[in-house]
């Protein structure tokens, strides 16, 4: 029941704040309103006006997190660490369909936890699927699809499906 109420609440917040320009103080206000229904939310959660949440109840968000334009979060168990950037058009989906009889339409809905580590950056147009982990201080390159658990921090992941491309030495090279 709480998940259904949070869906209605998230759409209400989106509608009443849609007219607000995307400047930091107003994006923080929007994030603060969404945070009221979340499991946990740190300070300075900035949400753009076009971001969409399907449910808020199982979300745990760290400090200084930014959610870009047209990002869609469809997750009942999502943990986002501190200082995370989520680019535009990112889809984070914590559920998946299963096959029953002759269709994926009516199979049981499978839900798995997603973890985005501290200091991570998810580039534009990425998809993060159920059960995935993006480690601390790692980058998911634009257009990539994260489908599994990675554990190597300070890394660049890219591709469909995403694979480790290289280690990142912070401060000494451009990504």
C-alpha positions in Angstrom: 0.0 0.0 0.0 2.8 2.4 0.9 4.5 1.8 -2.5 1.2 2.8 -4.3 0.8 5.9 -2.2 4.4 6.8 -3.0 3.7 6.5 -6.8 0.8 9.0 -6.5 2.9 11.2 -4.3 5.8 11.3 -6.8 3.5 12.2 -9.6 2.0 14.9 -7.5 5.4 16.4 -6.7 6.4 16.2 -10.4 3.2 18.1 -11.4 3.4 20.8 -8.8 7.1 21.5 -9.4 7.2 21.2 -13.2 7.1 24.9 -13.7 10.1 25.5 -11.5 13.4 26.2 -13.5 16.2 23.8 -13.0 18.5 25.9 -10.8 20.2 24.3 -7.8 18.1 25.8 -5.0 14.8 24.6 -6.7 16.2 21.2 -7.7 17.2 20.8 -4.0 13.6 21.7 -3.0 12.2 19.2 -5.4 14.6 16.6 -4.1 13.6 17.4 -0.5 9.9 16.9 -1.4 10.6 13.5 -3.0 12.8 12.6 0.0 9.8 12.7 2.4 8.6 9.3 1.1 12.0 7.7 0.7 13.6 5.1 3.0 16.6 7.5 3.4 17.9 10.6 1.7 20.9 12.8 2.4 21.3 16.5 2.0 21.6 18.3 -1.4 19.6 15.8 -3.5 19.0 17.7 -6.7 16.3 16.5 -9.1 15.5 18.0 -12.5 12.0 18.8 -13.4 11.7 16.1 -16.0 13.0 13.2 -13.9 10.5 10.4 -13.1 10.1 8.1 -10.1 7.9 5.1 -10.2 8.1 4.5 -6.4 10.0 6.2 -3.6 9.6 3.8 -0.7 12.7 1.6 -1.2 15.1 4.3 -2.3 18.1 5.2 -0.2 20.0 8.2 -1.6 23.2 9.7 -0.2 24.4 13.3 0.1 25.1 15.5 -3.0 23.3 13.4 -5.6 22.2 14.8 -8.9 19.5 13.3 -11.1 19.5 14.5 -14.7 16.8 15.4 -17.2 14.3 12.6 -18.2 16.0 10.1 -15.9 13.6 7.3 -14.9 13.8 5.4 -11.7 11.7 2.2 -11.5 13.0 0.5 -8.4 11.8 -0.8 -5.1 15.2 -1.5 -3.7 17.8 1.1 -4.8 20.9 2.4 -3.0 22.7 5.4 -4.4 25.8 6.5 -2.6 27.2 10.0 -1.9 28.3 12.4 -4.6 26.7 10.5 -7.5 25.9 12.1 -10.9 23.1 10.5 -13.0 23.0 11.9 -16.5 20.0 12.6 -18.8 17.8 9.8 -20.2 19.1 7.2 -17.7 16.8 4.3 -16.9 17.3 2.5 -13.6 15.0 -0.5 -13.4 15.1 -2.8 -10.4 12.6 -5.3 -11.8 12.4 -7.7 -14.6 9.7 -9.9 -16.3 9.7 -13.6 -16.4 8.3 -16.0 -18.9 5.0 -17.8 -18.1 3.2 -20.0 -20.6 3.7 -18.2 -23.9 4.4 -14.6 -22.7 6.5 -12.3 -20.7 3.4 -10.2 -20.0 2.0 -12.4 -17.2 5.0 -14.0 -15.7 6.0 -13.2 -12.1 7.7 -9.8 -11.6 11.3 -10.3 -10.4 12.8 -7.6 -8.2 16.5 -7.2 -7.3 18.5 -4.6 -5.4 20.7 -2.1 -7.4 23.7 -0.4 -5.8 25.4 2.8 -7.2 28.6 3.4 -5.3 29.9 6.7 -3.8 31.3 9.2 -6.3 30.0 7.2 -9.4 28.9 8.9 -12.6 26.3 7.4 -14.9 26.6 9.0 -18.4 23.7 9.9 -20.6 21.4 7.3 -22.1 22.4 4.4 -19.9 20.3 1.6 -18.6 21.0 0.0 -15.2 19.2 -3.3 -14.7 18.0 -5.3 -11.7 20.8 -6.7 -9.5 23.5 -4.5 -10.9 26.3 -2.8 -8.9 28.4 0.1 -10.1 31.4 0.5 -7.7 32.7 3.6 -5.9 34.2 6.3 -8.0 33.4 4.5 -11.3 32.0 5.7 -14.5 29.4 4.1 -16.7 30.0 5.5 -20.1 27.2 7.1 -22.1 24.9 4.6 -23.9 26.0 1.6 -21.8 23.8 -1.1 -20.2 24.9 -2.3 -16.7 23.6 -5.8 -16.3 25.8 -7.3 -13.5 27.7 -6.8 -10.3 31.1 -5.1 -10.8 33.5 -4.7 -7.9 36.6 -2.9 -9.3 36.4 0.7 -8.0 37.9 3.7 -9.9 37.1 2.1 -13.2 35.5 3.0 -16.5 32.7 0.6 -17.7 31.2 0.8 -21.1 29.3 -1.1 -23.8 26.2 -3.2 -24.2 26.4 -5.1 -21.9 28.9 -3.0 -19.9 32.4 -4.3 -19.5 35.5 -3.0 -17.7 37.5 -0.8 -20.1 40.2 0.6 -17.8 41.2 1.7 -14.4 40.9 5.5 -13.8 43.7 7.4 -12.1 41.7 10.4 -10.7 43.1 13.8 -11.3 45.7 12.8 -13.9 43.6 12.1 -17.0 40.4 13.0 -18.7 37.8 10.3 -19.1 
